[in-house]
Amino acid sequence: MSTKVADSTGYGPNFQMSAFGYIMAGILVLVLLPLLPVAIPAYVLWRVFAADEPEHSFESWHSGRSSNGS
């Protein structure tokens, strides 16, 4: 006698939760999409002015050399 997984566990499609997820995703898109023109230049400026630490690359780590040449 075999039982179906949906019958034995009680889990199945839940329209209410699915609709809630789609509505929340839509709200997030509507809220965050207008912020893109502000976020992209802010990120670029942050990378230019605030990222003073040297970049660590795998190649310099693998060869045993540090980024500053010592």
DSSP file (Angstrom, degrees, kcal/mol; ACC not computed):
  #  RESIDUE AA STRUCTURE BP1 BP2  ACC     N-H-->O    O-->H-N    N-H-->O    O-->H-N    TCO  KAPPA ALPHA  PHI   PSI    X-CA   Y-CA   Z-CA
    1    1 A M              0   0    0      0, 0.0     2,-0.4     0, 0.0     0, 0.0   0.000 360.0 360.0 360.0 117.4    0.0    0.0    0.0
    2    2 A S        -     0   0    0      0, 0.0     2,-0.4     0, 0.0     0, 0.0  -0.806 360.0-154.2-106.0 144.4    1.6    3.2   -1.1
    3    3 A T        -     0   0    0     -2,-0.4     2,-0.2     4,-0.0     3,-0.0  -0.876  21.9-114.1-113.2 149.2    0.8    6.7    0.0
    4    4 A K     >  -     0   0    0     -2,-0.4     4,-2.4     1,-0.1     5,-0.2  -0.526  22.4-124.7 -78.3 148.5    1.3    9.9   -1.9
    5    5 A V  H  > S+     0   0    0      1,-0.2     4,-2.5     2,-0.2     5,-0.4   0.911 111.0  52.8 -61.4 -42.1    3.7   12.3   -0.4
    6    6 A A  H  > S+     0   0    0      1,-0.2     4,-1.5     2,-0.2    -1,-0.2   0.861 111.6  47.0 -63.3 -34.3    1.2   15.2   -0.3
    7    7 A D  H  4 S+     0   0    0      2,-0.2    -1,-0.2     1,-0.2    -2,-0.2   0.894 115.1  44.4 -72.9 -39.2   -1.2   13.0    1.6
    8    8 A S  H  < S+     0   0    0     -4,-2.4    -2,-0.2     1,-0.2    -1,-0.2   0.830 124.1  31.4 -78.9 -30.5    1.3   11.7    4.1
    9    9 A T  H  < S-     0   0    0     -4,-2.5    -3,-0.2    -5,-0.2    -2,-0.2   0.736  93.4-131.9 -99.1 -24.2    3.0   15.0    4.9
   10   10 A G     <  +     0   0    0     -4,-1.5     2,-0.3    -5,-0.4    -4,-0.1   0.435  62.7 130.7  85.9  -1.3    0.1   17.5    4.4
   11   11 A Y        +     0   0    0     -6,-0.4    -1,-0.3     3,-0.0    -2,-0.2  -0.678  22.5 132.3 -88.8 140.9    2.2   19.8    2.3
   12   12 A G        -     0   0    0     -2,-0.3     2,-0.1    -3,-0.1    -5,-0.0  -0.926  60.6 -40.5-164.2-175.5    0.9   21.0   -1.0
   13   13 A P        -     0   0    0      0, 0.0     2,-0.5     0, 0.0     0, 0.0  -0.359  48.5-160.5 -61.8 137.3    0.5   24.1   -3.1
   14   14 A N     >  -     0   0    0      1,-0.1     4,-2.2    -2,-0.1     5,-0.2  -0.898   8.6-172.8-124.2 100.1   -0.6   27.1   -1.0
   15   15 A F  H  > S+     0   0    0     -2,-0.5     4,-2.8     1,-0.2     5,-0.2   0.866  83.3  56.4 -62.4 -38.0   -2.1   29.8   -3.2
   16   16 A Q  H  > S+     0   0    0      1,-0.2     4,-2.1     2,-0.2    -1,-0.2   0.929 111.2  41.7 -63.7 -45.3   -2.3   32.3   -0.3
   17   17 A M  H  > S+     0   0    0      2,-0.2     4,-2.2     1,-0.2    -1,-0.2   0.873 114.5  52.3 -70.3 -35.8    1.4   32.2    0.5
   18   18 A S  H  X S+     0   0    0     -4,-2.2     4,-2.2     2,-0.2    -2,-0.2   0.932 110.6  47.3 -64.2 -44.9    2.3   32.2   -3.2
   19   19 A A  H  X S+     0   0    0     -4,-2.8     4,-2.4     1,-0.2    -2,-0.2   0.899 110.4  53.0 -63.1 -40.3    0.2   35.3   -3.8
   20   20 A F  H  X S+     0   0    0     -4,-2.1     4,-2.5    -5,-0.2    -1,-0.2   0.910 108.8  50.3 -60.3 -42.5    1.8   36.9   -0.8
   21   21 A G  H  X S+     0   0    0     -4,-2.2     4,-2.3     1,-0.2    -2,-0.2   0.913 111.5  46.9 -62.9 -44.0    5.3   36.2   -2.2
   22   22 A Y  H  X S+     0   0    0     -4,-2.2     4,-2.1     2,-0.2    -1,-0.2   0.890 112.8  49.6 -66.4 -38.7    4.5   37.7   -5.6
   23   23 A I  H  X S+     0   0    0     -4,-2.4     4,-2.2     2,-0.2    -2,-0.2   0.923 111.9  47.8 -66.0 -43.9    2.9   40.8   -4.0
   24   24 A M  H  X S+     0   0    0     -4,-2.5     4,-2.5     1,-0.2    -2,-0.2   0.892 110.9  51.5 -64.8 -39.3    5.9   41.4   -1.8
   25   25 A A  H  X S+     0   0    0     -4,-2.3     4,-2.2     1,-0.2    -1,-0.2   0.904 110.1  49.9 -63.2 -40.8    8.3   40.9   -4.7
   26   26 A G  H  X S+     0   0    0     -4,-2.1     4,-2.3     2,-0.2    -2,-0.2   0.900 110.5  49.3 -63.7 -41.1    6.3   43.4   -6.7
   27   27 A I  H  X S+     0   0    0     -4,-2.2     4,-2.0     2,-0.2    -2,-0.2   0.918 110.4  50.7 -64.8 -43.0    6.4   45.9   -3.8
   28   28 A L  H  X S+     0   0    0     -4,-2.5     4,-3.0     1,-0.2     5,-0.3   0.906 110.6  49.2 -61.5 -41.3   10.2   45.5   -3.4
   29   29 A V  H  X S+     0   0    0     -4,-2.2     4,-2.4     1,-0.2    -1,-0.2   0.926 111.2  49.3 -63.6 -44.3   10.7   46.1   -7.1
   30   30 A L  H  < S+     0   0    0     -4,-2.3    -1,-0.2     1,-0.2    -2,-0.2   0.835 117.2  41.7 -64.8 -31.8    8.6   49.2   -7.1
   31   31 A V  H  < S+     0   0    0     -4,-2.0     4,-0.3    -5,-0.2    -2,-0.2   0.901 121.2  38.4 -81.3 -42.5   10.5   50.6   -4.1
   32   32 A L  H >X S+     0   0    0     -4,-3.0     3,-0.8    -5,-0.2     4,-0.6   0.759 100.6  71.8 -84.9 -25.2   14.0   49.6   -5.0
   33   33 A L  G >< S+     0   0    0     -4,-2.4     3,-1.3    -5,-0.3    -1,-0.2   0.906  96.6  50.6 -61.2 -43.6   13.9   50.3   -8.8
   34   34 A P  G 34 S+     0   0    0      0, 0.0    -1,-0.3     0, 0.0     4,-0.2   0.725 104.1  61.9 -66.6 -16.9   13.8   54.1   -8.4
   35   35 A L  G X> S+     0   0    0     -3,-0.8     4,-2.8    -4,-0.3     3,-0.9   0.628  80.6  84.8 -82.1 -12.6   16.8   53.9   -6.1
   36   36 A L  H <X S+     0   0    0     -3,-1.3     4,-2.3    -4,-0.6    -1,-0.2   0.904  84.1  54.8 -58.8 -44.9   19.1   52.4   -8.8
   37   37 A P  H 34 S+     0   0    0      0, 0.0    -1,-0.3     0, 0.0    -2,-0.1   0.755 117.0  39.2 -62.8 -19.8   20.1   55.8  -10.3
   38   38 A V  H <> S+     0   0    0     -3,-0.9     4,-1.6    -4,-0.2    -2,-0.2   0.827 114.6  51.8 -91.0 -39.0   21.3   56.8   -6.8
   39   39 A A  H  X S+     0   0    0     -4,-2.8     4,-2.3     2,-0.2     5,-0.2   0.875 105.0  54.2 -69.8 -38.8   22.8   53.5   -5.7
   40   40 A I  H  X S+     0   0    0     -4,-2.3     4,-2.2     2,-0.2    -1,-0.2   0.958 112.4  40.7 -66.9 -51.4   25.1   52.9   -8.7
   41   41 A P  H  > S+     0   0    0      0, 0.0     4,-2.7     0, 0.0     5,-0.2   0.881 114.6  54.5 -63.6 -34.1   26.9   56.3   -8.6
   42   42 A A  H  X S+     0   0    0     -4,-1.6     4,-2.2     2,-0.2    -2,-0.2   0.910 109.2  47.5 -63.8 -40.9   27.1   56.0   -4.8
   43   43 A Y  H  X S+     0   0    0     -4,-2.3     4,-2.4     2,-0.2    -1,-0.2   0.915 112.3  49.3 -65.4 -42.9   28.7   52.6   -5.0
   44   44 A V  H  X S+     0   0    0     -4,-2.2     4,-2.0     1,-0.2    -2,-0.2   0.932 112.6  47.2 -63.3 -45.3   31.2   53.8   -7.7
   45   45 A L  H  X S+     0   0    0     -4,-2.7     4,-2.7     1,-0.2     5,-0.4   0.888 111.3  51.8 -63.1 -38.7   32.2   56.9   -5.5
   46   46 A W  H  X>S+     0   0    0     -4,-2.2     4,-2.3    -5,-0.2     5,-0.7   0.913 110.0  48.7 -63.5 -42.1   32.5   54.7   -2.5
   47   47 A R  H  <5S+     0   0    0     -4,-2.4     4,-0.4     3,-0.2    -1,-0.2   0.859 114.8  46.2 -66.2 -34.1   34.8   52.3   -4.4
   48   48 A V  H  <5S+     0   0    0     -4,-2.0    -2,-0.2    -5,-0.2    -1,-0.2   0.930 127.3  22.6 -74.5 -45.4   36.9   55.2   -5.6
   49   49 A F  H  <5S+     0   0    0     -4,-2.7    -3,-0.2    -5,-0.2    -2,-0.2   0.799 127.4  39.9 -97.4 -31.1   37.3   57.2   -2.4
   50   50 A A  T  <5S+     0   0    0     -4,-2.3     2,-1.6    -5,-0.4     3,-0.3   0.648  93.5  81.9 -97.1 -15.3   36.8   54.7    0.5
   51   51 A A      < +     0   0    0     -5,-0.7    -1,-0.2    -4,-0.4     4,-0.1  -0.552  47.0 140.2 -92.0  73.5   38.6   51.6   -0.9
   52   52 A D        +     0   0    0     -2,-1.6    -1,-0.2    -3,-0.1     3,-0.1   0.664  39.8  99.0 -87.5 -17.9   42.1   52.7    0.1
   53   53 A E  S    S-     0   0    0     -3,-0.3     3,-0.1     1,-0.1     2,-0.0  -0.406  85.6-100.2 -70.9 147.1   43.3   49.2    1.2
   54   54 A P        -     0   0    0      0, 0.0     2,-0.3     0, 0.0    -1,-0.1  -0.347  36.7-109.2 -67.9 146.4   45.3   47.3   -1.4
   55   55 A E        -     0   0    0     12,-0.1     2,-0.6    -4,-0.1    -4,-0.0  -0.583  27.6-142.8 -74.5 133.0   43.5   44.6   -3.5
   56   56 A H        -     0   0    0     -2,-0.3     2,-0.3    -3,-0.1    10,-0.0  -0.876  19.7-168.5 -99.4 123.6   44.5   41.1   -2.5
   57   57 A S     >  -     0   0    0     -2,-0.6     4,-1.7     1,-0.1     5,-0.2  -0.774  31.1-125.5-110.6 157.2   44.7   38.8   -5.5
   58   58 A F  H  > S+     0   0    0     -2,-0.3     4,-2.9     1,-0.2     5,-0.2   0.865 109.7  58.6 -65.1 -35.6   45.1   35.0   -5.5
   59   59 A E  H  > S+     0   0    0      1,-0.2     4,-2.0     2,-0.2     6,-0.3   0.923 107.5  44.3 -63.3 -44.7   48.2   35.3   -7.7
   60   60 A S  H  >>S+     0   0    0      1,-0.2     5,-1.2     2,-0.2     4,-0.6   0.863 116.1  47.9 -69.6 -34.3   50.1   37.5   -5.2
   61   61 A W  H ><5S+     0   0    0     -4,-1.7     3,-0.5     2,-0.2    -2,-0.2   0.911 111.6  49.9 -68.9 -41.6   49.0   35.2   -2.4
   62   62 A H  H 3<5S+     0   0    0     -4,-2.9    -2,-0.2     1,-0.2    -1,-0.2   0.858 112.2  46.5 -67.8 -36.0   49.9   32.0   -4.2
   63   63 A S  H 3<5S-     0   0    0     -4,-2.0    -1,-0.2    -5,-0.2    -2,-0.2   0.577 112.3-118.4 -84.2  -8.6   53.4   33.3   -5.2
   64   64 A G  T <<5S+     0   0    0     -4,-0.6     2,-0.3    -3,-0.5    -3,-0.2   0.535  72.1 127.6  86.0   6.6   54.1   34.5   -1.6
   65   65 A R      < -     0   0    0     -5,-1.2    -1,-0.3    -6,-0.3    -2,-0.2  -0.737  53.8-132.4 -96.8 145.2   54.5   38.2   -2.6
   66   66 A S    >   -     0   0    0     -2,-0.3     3,-1.2    -3,-0.1   -10,-0.0  -0.488  24.4-110.7 -89.1 167.5   52.5   40.9   -1.0
   67   67 A S  T 3  S+     0   0    0      1,-0.2    -1,-0.1    -2,-0.2   -12,-0.1   0.769 113.0  60.2 -69.2 -27.1   50.7   43.7   -2.9
   68   68 A N  T 3  S-     0   0    0    -14,-0.1    -1,-0.2     1,-0.1    -3,-0.0   0.410 114.2-110.8 -87.5   4.8   53.1   46.4   -1.9
   69   69 A G    <         0   0    0     -3,-1.2    -2,-0.1     1,-0.0    -1,-0.1   0.482 360.0 360.0  87.7   3.1   56.1   44.7   -3.4
   70   70 A S              0   0    0     -5,-0.0    -3,-0.1     0, 0.0    -1,-0.0   0.445 360.0 360.0 -95.4 360.0   58.0   43.7   -0.2
